[in-house]
Amino acid sequence: MRIEKDFLGELQIPDDVLYGIHSLRAKGNFPDQTPFHIEWYKSAALVKQACYRTYRNFKKAAKSQLGDKDTLHFMDDAMIDALEQSALEASEGKYYEQFIVPAIQGGAGTSINLNVNEIIANRALIIMGNNPGAYNIIDPIEHANIYQSTNDVIPTSLKVAVMKLLTLLEENINRLRGKVEEIEKQNINTLRVGYTQMQEAVPTTYGRLFSNYSDALSRDWWRVSKCFERIKVVNLGGGAIGTGLAIPRFFIMEVVQELQRLTNLPVTRGENLQDTTSNLDSFVEVHAILKAHAVNLEKMVADIRLLASDIAGTHEVEIPKKQVGSSIMPGKINPVIPEFVISVAHKVYANDNIITSLCAQGCLELNAYLPMIGHALIDSLKLLTAADETLLENLFTGLIIHAEIAETKLWNSPAITTALSPLIGYHKAADLAKEMKTTGCSIFEANRKLNLLDETSLNKILEPQNLMKMGFSIKD
């Protein structure tokens, strides 16, 4: 065991671990088992790598002016190299098991920053041939945290993680939209009964139904693509509250550009770093867009689940059979994919409430609840990405629409009589509907009995292309 100290006292730390006293205190203070998202961990290390590169450049620039007068006591190049290599390794996900701080915590992210600092510092010590804990050589705060603050590194790294996840979500939405559009085109003339308030209403097609879904997904894709503009402004270099106190102006002006080069993301330094530090409304705005996508997904899968259910009677829609549905009822198959997606949507709604209320809890220059806000935001991004993925692979791929069943149901539904009302009037159309309801016959049989239209005219009106016209003209 090694002994580590802070101004509160001493703790024993296992010799071979990369975390230190600050991480261990946080683990004890926040006894929660919710794991911290690895995406945020990797991004925090990436931000620190950008900081070390900028520090190196600042050292070169300062040396050219100071000459031999090193009044800033710069780290030697071997230390900078070791820190940068260590941060690079952590940005690839290495040593994540050494990150012991849980997702739910207090302290505005200080514990996140210190745990990452300790991992980077101790790994850098190993790279240089020393043992973990030799902080007289490389210190987690003096060196690993050079010219940084929790309050600029942790929100910046959250935004980097969010942008990377937004890229995945955007791609998944677009792939899903493409599949839905394919089903739309295949069923452009597949007639069905349209419903309002769960009652038979007027004729439509499955192509039209799926066009509703593809258009909604197109809006989702467009909105998510615009999230990058909302989230790209970062406060890196701003220090504790965005004033840049105790940080070189060179570092403030250069570090975000270095991060941009490292990530290939459109990160931009905020014009007002204090505003970017204290106000987290951009997270509220972005998550609202994620919530809108969740709403569209829930509406879509709820429709599909209903149409494919036994309650709906004859199955016009057949969803893929993915797993056994019961441990006691033989042969039962459940709509597990829609149920998963609906569960995801409601978790996103809950996360939206958390993000909204906690972003409003910001106090003066800082919001202490960034860890919970970030956890909820990343949670929603990963859940929605998973929902889109399984919808594409496990619901819409293999989904069957039985056109003949749907068309037969339409011909036997009084809903079809609405199409005739411009020619025979509402009351005669109602007589047709009554005859169909009373006897259970089709529109064709009811018309033969009441002799309201010749069969040629009736067949012409009921052709898919005529039923689906947007309104009628005098020529019609």
RODREN-432985 format. One line per field, with one value per residue (C-alpha): x, y, z; residue in three letters; residue number from 1. Coordinates in steps of 0.25 Angstrom, whole numbers. Layout:
! RODREN-432985
c1	[X,...]
c2	[Y,...]
c3	[Z,...]
r	[ALA,...]
k	[NUM,...]
This chain:
! RODREN-432985
c1	[0,4,1,-5,-8,-18,-21,-32,-22,-16,-22,-15,-16,-13,1,-2,-15,-15,-26,-22,-27,-37,-44,-45,-51,-61,-64,-67,-75,-84,-88,-95,-93,-97,-85,-79,-81,-68,-71,-69,-57,-50,-54,-48,-35,-36,-38,-26,-17,-21,-17,-3,-1,-4,4,16,14,13,26,33,27,30,44,47,43,49,62,68,59,49,40,28,36,32,31,42,39,39,28,20,22,18,6,1,4,-4,-16,-15,-16,-28,-35,-35,-43,-31,-30,-45,-46,-38,-49,-56,-65,-79,-88,-97,-89,-87,-77,-79,-70,-58,-57,-58,-46,-38,-40,-35,-24,-19,-20,-12,-2,1,1,11,20,20,24,35,40,34,24,9,8,22,15,28,31,18,6,-9,-12,1,4,-7,-17,-8,-15,-28,-41,-51,-61,-56,-50,-62,-73,-64,-62,-76,-79,-69,-75,-89,-84,-78,-91,-100,-92,-96,-110,-111,-106,-116,-128,-124,-122,-136,-142,-137,-143,-157,-157,-154,-167,-174,-171,-174,-188,-192,-204,-207,-221,-225,-235,-231,-235,-238,-240,-238,-250,-251,-251,-247,-239,-224,-212,-200,-191,-198,-196,-181,-179,-184,-173,-162,-166,-165,-151,-147,-150,-143,-130,-131,-132,-121,-112,-114,-110,-96,-98,-104,-94,-81,-78,-68,-62,-48,-38,-47,-43,-52,-63,-59,-50,-37,-31,-17,-17,-7,-15,-7,-13,-27,-26,-20,-25,-39,-32,-23,-36,-42,-30,-30,-45,-49,-61,-66,-63,-62,-58,-69,-69,-73,-66,-74,-87,-83,-78,-90,-102,-105,-118,-111,-112,-127,-129,-122,-129,-142,-139,-135,-149,-156,-149,-154,-168,-168,-162,-172,-184,-179,-176,-189,-197,-189,-191,-206,-208,-200,-208,-218,-228,-227,-233,-228,-213,-211,-198,-188,-176,-164,-164,-152,-153,-162,-172,-176,-171,-185,-193,-188,-186,-188,-180,-179,-176,-163,-157,-168,-168,-153,-155,-166,-158,-146,-156,-161,-147,-143,-155,-151,-136,-142,-149,-136,-128,-138,-139,-124,-120,-129,-122,-109,-105,-97,-85,-86,-96,-92,-101,-93,-90,-104,-108,-97,-101,-115,-112,-102,-112,-123,-113,-109,-123,-128,-117,-120,-135,-132,-123,-132,-144,-136,-131,-142,-155,-155,-146,-155,-168,-180,-192,-203,-209,-221,-225,-224,-232,-243,-245,-246,-257,-265,-263,-274,-262,-261,-275,-268,-262,-276,-282,-278,-286,-298,-299,-297,-310,-310,-295,-301,-311,-300,-292,-304,-306,-292,-292,-306,-302,-287,-286,-276,-278,-280,-291,-298,-298,-304,-315,-318,-314,-308,-297,-293,-282,-273,-274,-272,-260,-254,-256,-250,-237,-225,-220,-234,-236,-223,-224,-223,-237,-246,-247,-259,-253,-253]
c2	[0,14,26,39,52,64,75,67,56,43,30,17,13,0,1,-3,5,18,25,33,39,49,38,29,40,42,27,27,40,36,21,19,8,15,15,27,27,23,33,44,38,37,51,56,50,55,70,68,63,76,84,77,80,94,95,90,101,111,107,108,122,127,121,129,142,138,132,125,132,121,129,120,107,99,84,77,71,57,60,67,55,45,53,54,39,35,44,38,24,28,35,21,15,9,9,12,1,11,21,19,31,28,35,41,50,64,75,80,69,72,57,54,63,58,43,46,54,43,33,41,45,31,25,36,33,18,22,30,18,22,16,21,32,38,52,59,56,57,62,60,75,83,75,67,79,90,102,95,95,85,96,97,83,75,82,83,68,66,74,66,53,58,62,49,42,52,47,33,36,44,33,23,32,33,18,16,27,20,7,13,21,7,1,14,13,-2,0,13,7,-3,1,1,7,20,22,34,32,17,17,14,27,28,20,22,14,7,16,28,23,20,34,40,32,35,50,50,43,53,65,57,55,70,75,66,71,85,81,82,97,98,89,93,106,102,109,102,112,120,114,114,123,127,139,132,136,130,124,129,137,129,116,122,126,113,101,100,101,89,81,84,78,66,63,68,73,88,92,107,116,124,139,140,129,133,131,118,113,118,115,101,104,98,85,87,91,79,69,75,71,57,57,60,48,39,44,41,27,24,28,20,7,9,9,-3,-11,-8,-12,-25,-28,-39,-29,-23,-36,-40,-37,-27,-25,-36,-32,-41,-52,-49,-57,-66,-58,-66,-77,-83,-80,-88,-81,-67,-56,-42,-29,-27,-17,-7,-9,-7,6,11,8,16,28,29,29,40,48,46,50,62,66,64,72,84,85,83,93,103,100,107,117,130,126,111,99,89,78,76,62,58,66,60,46,48,54,43,33,38,39,24,19,26,21,7,9,13,2,-9,-3,-4,-18,-25,-18,-12,-22,-34,-26,-32,-24,-33,-25,-34,-35,-20,-17,-27,-20,-7,-12,-17,-4,7,16,14,21,35,34,33,45,56,48,42,51,49,43,32,29,27,17,10,10,5,-7,-11,-10,-18,-29,-29,-28,-21,-8,-15,-24,-12,-4,-15,-16,-1,2,16,15,7,-3,3,17,10,2,15,23,12,11,14,26,32,29,36,48,61,65,65,74,77,69,57]
c3	[0,-2,6,-1,6,3,13,19,23,18,12,8,-7,-13,-19,-33,-36,-44,-36,-24,-11,-18,-25,-13,-5,-15,-16,-1,-2,-13,-11,-24,-34,-46,-55,-61,-76,-83,-95,-85,-79,-92,-96,-83,-86,-101,-95,-86,-98,-105,-92,-92,-107,-104,-92,-100,-111,-100,-94,-108,-110,-96,-96,-109,-101,-87,-92,-80,-70,-67,-57,-60,-56,-68,-68,-76,-89,-84,-74,-85,-94,-83,-80,-94,-97,-84,-88,-102,-96,-87,-99,-105,-93,-86,-71,-70,-59,-51,-52,-39,-37,-40,-49,-38,-30,-24,-27,-41,-47,-38,-35,-50,-53,-41,-44,-59,-54,-45,-55,-65,-55,-50,-64,-68,-56,-60,-74,-68,-60,-47,-38,-36,-25,-28,-28,-25,-40,-47,-38,-42,-39,-42,-55,-60,-58,-63,-67,-66,-57,-54,-59,-73,-75,-71,-78,-91,-90,-89,-101,-109,-104,-108,-122,-125,-120,-128,-141,-138,-135,-148,-156,-149,-152,-166,-168,-161,-170,-182,-178,-175,-188,-195,-189,-192,-207,-207,-202,-209,-214,-203,-199,-184,-174,-168,-154,-145,-130,-132,-141,-155,-163,-178,-188,-189,-192,-185,-193,-187,-173,-175,-182,-168,-161,-172,-172,-156,-157,-167,-158,-146,-155,-159,-145,-139,-150,-145,-131,-134,-135,-121,-114,-121,-112,-101,-90,-90,-85,-77,-64,-51,-56,-70,-66,-70,-57,-55,-69,-80,-91,-101,-95,-95,-110,-115,-107,-114,-127,-123,-118,-132,-139,-130,-131,-145,-138,-140,-125,-124,-112,-106,-108,-94,-86,-73,-80,-86,-72,-64,-74,-78,-87,-99,-93,-90,-105,-110,-101,-105,-120,-115,-107,-120,-127,-115,-117,-132,-129,-119,-128,-139,-131,-124,-137,-142,-129,-130,-145,-142,-129,-128,-123,-137,-142,-156,-157,-168,-162,-157,-149,-149,-138,-130,-117,-109,-102,-90,-80,-78,-91,-102,-116,-111,-117,-112,-118,-111,-120,-119,-104,-103,-112,-103,-91,-97,-100,-86,-80,-90,-85,-70,-74,-81,-67,-60,-70,-70,-55,-52,-63,-56,-43,-48,-37,-40,-48,-48,-49,-38,-45,-58,-55,-54,-66,-74,-70,-74,-87,-91,-86,-96,-107,-105,-103,-116,-124,-119,-122,-136,-138,-133,-141,-154,-151,-143,-147,-161,-167,-168,-166,-175,-180,-185,-196,-199,-185,-183,-196,-193,-179,-186,-196,-184,-176,-176,-176,-191,-194,-191,-204,-211,-204,-214,-225,-217,-205,-190,-188,-199,-195,-180,-186,-192,-179,-171,-181,-180,-164,-164,-173,-172,-187,-196,-203,-216,-211,-203,-216,-224,-214,-213,-228,-225,-235,-248,-245,-255,-248,-234,-239,-245,-232,-223,-231,-222,-230,-230,-215,-212,-220,-211,-212,-225,-237,-246,-257,-247]
r	[MET,ARG,ILE,GLU,LYS,ASP,PHE,LEU,GLY,GLU,LEU,GLN,ILE,PRO,ASP,ASP,VAL,LEU,TYR,GLY,ILE,HIS,SER,LEU,ARG,ALA,LYS,GLY,ASN,PHE,PRO,ASP,GLN,THR,PRO,PHE,HIS,ILE,GLU,TRP,TYR,LYS,SER,ALA,ALA,LEU,VAL,LYS,GLN,ALA,CYS,TYR,ARG,THR,TYR,ARG,ASN,PHE,LYS,LYS,ALA,ALA,LYS,SER,GLN,LEU,GLY,ASP,LYS,ASP,THR,LEU,HIS,PHE,MET,ASP,ASP,ALA,MET,ILE,ASP,ALA,LEU,GLU,GLN,SER,ALA,LEU,GLU,ALA,SER,GLU,GLY,LYS,TYR,TYR,GLU,GLN,PHE,ILE,VAL,PRO,ALA,ILE,GLN,GLY,GLY,ALA,GLY,THR,SER,ILE,ASN,LEU,ASN,VAL,ASN,GLU,ILE,ILE,ALA,ASN,ARG,ALA,LEU,ILE,ILE,MET,GLY,ASN,ASN,PRO,GLY,ALA,TYR,ASN,ILE,ILE,ASP,PRO,ILE,GLU,HIS,ALA,ASN,ILE,TYR,GLN,SER,THR,ASN,ASP,VAL,ILE,PRO,THR,SER,LEU,LYS,VAL,ALA,VAL,MET,LYS,LEU,LEU,THR,LEU,LEU,GLU,GLU,ASN,ILE,ASN,ARG,LEU,ARG,GLY,LYS,VAL,GLU,GLU,ILE,GLU,LYS,GLN,ASN,ILE,ASN,THR,LEU,ARG,VAL,GLY,TYR,THR,GLN,MET,GLN,GLU,ALA,VAL,PRO,THR,THR,TYR,GLY,ARG,LEU,PHE,SER,ASN,TYR,SER,ASP,ALA,LEU,SER,ARG,ASP,TRP,TRP,ARG,VAL,SER,LYS,CYS,PHE,GLU,ARG,ILE,LYS,VAL,VAL,ASN,LEU,GLY,GLY,GLY,ALA,ILE,GLY,THR,GLY,LEU,ALA,ILE,PRO,ARG,PHE,PHE,ILE,MET,GLU,VAL,VAL,GLN,GLU,LEU,GLN,ARG,LEU,THR,ASN,LEU,PRO,VAL,THR,ARG,GLY,GLU,ASN,LEU,GLN,ASP,THR,THR,SER,ASN,LEU,ASP,SER,PHE,VAL,GLU,VAL,HIS,ALA,ILE,LEU,LYS,ALA,HIS,ALA,VAL,ASN,LEU,GLU,LYS,MET,VAL,ALA,ASP,ILE,ARG,LEU,LEU,ALA,SER,ASP,ILE,ALA,GLY,THR,HIS,GLU,VAL,GLU,ILE,PRO,LYS,LYS,GLN,VAL,GLY,SER,SER,ILE,MET,PRO,GLY,LYS,ILE,ASN,PRO,VAL,ILE,PRO,GLU,PHE,VAL,ILE,SER,VAL,ALA,HIS,LYS,VAL,TYR,ALA,ASN,ASP,ASN,ILE,ILE,THR,SER,LEU,CYS,ALA,GLN,GLY,CYS,LEU,GLU,LEU,ASN,ALA,TYR,LEU,PRO,MET,ILE,GLY,HIS,ALA,LEU,ILE,ASP,SER,LEU,LYS,LEU,LEU,THR,ALA,ALA,ASP,GLU,THR,LEU,LEU,GLU,ASN,LEU,PHE,THR,GLY,LEU,ILE,ILE,HIS,ALA,GLU,ILE,ALA,GLU,THR,LYS,LEU,TRP,ASN,SER,PRO,ALA,ILE,THR,THR,ALA,LEU,SER,PRO,LEU,ILE,GLY,TYR,HIS,LYS,ALA,ALA,ASP,LEU,ALA,LYS,GLU,MET,LYS,THR,THR,GLY,CYS,SER,ILE,PHE,GLU,ALA,ASN,ARG,LYS,LEU,ASN,LEU,LEU,ASP,GLU,THR,SER,LEU,ASN,LYS,ILE,LEU,GLU,PRO,GLN,ASN,LEU,MET,LYS,MET,GLY,PHE,SER,ILE,LYS,ASP]
k	[1,2,3,4,5,6,7,8,9,10,11,12,13,14,15,16,17,18,19,20,21,22,23,24,25,26,27,28,29,30,31,32,33,34,35,36,37,38,39,40,41,42,43,44,45,46,47,48,49,50,51,52,53,54,55,56,57,58,59,60,61,62,63,64,65,66,67,68,69,70,71,72,73,74,75,76,77,78,79,80,81,82,83,84,85,86,87,88,89,90,91,92,93,94,95,96,97,98,99,100,101,102,103,104,105,106,107,108,109,110,111,112,113,114,115,116,117,118,119,120,121,122,123,124,125,126,127,128,129,130,131,132,133,134,135,136,137,138,139,140,141,142,143,144,145,146,147,148,149,150,151,152,153,154,155,156,157,158,159,160,161,162,163,164,165,166,167,168,169,170,171,172,173,174,175,176,177,178,179,180,181,182,183,184,185,186,187,188,189,190,191,192,193,194,195,196,197,198,199,200,201,202,203,204,205,206,207,208,209,210,211,212,213,214,215,216,217,218,219,220,221,222,223,224,225,226,227,228,229,230,231,232,233,234,235,236,237,238,239,240,241,242,243,244,245,246,247,248,249,250,251,252,253,254,255,256,257,258,259,260,261,262,263,264,265,266,267,268,269,270,271,272,273,274,275,276,277,278,279,280,281,282,283,284,285,286,287,288,289,290,291,292,293,294,295,296,297,298,299,300,301,302,303,304,305,306,307,308,309,310,311,312,313,314,315,316,317,318,319,320,321,322,323,324,325,326,327,328,329,330,331,332,333,334,335,336,337,338,339,340,341,342,343,344,345,346,347,348,349,350,351,352,353,354,355,356,357,358,359,360,361,362,363,364,365,366,367,368,369,370,371,372,373,374,375,376,377,378,379,380,381,382,383,384,385,386,387,388,389,390,391,392,393,394,395,396,397,398,399,400,401,402,403,404,405,406,407,408,409,410,411,412,413,414,415,416,417,418,419,420,421,422,423,424,425,426,427,428,429,430,431,432,433,434,435,436,437,438,439,440,441,442,443,444,445,446,447,448,449,450,451,452,453,454,455,456,457,458,459,460,461,462,463,464,465,466,467,468,469,470,471,472,473,474,475,476]
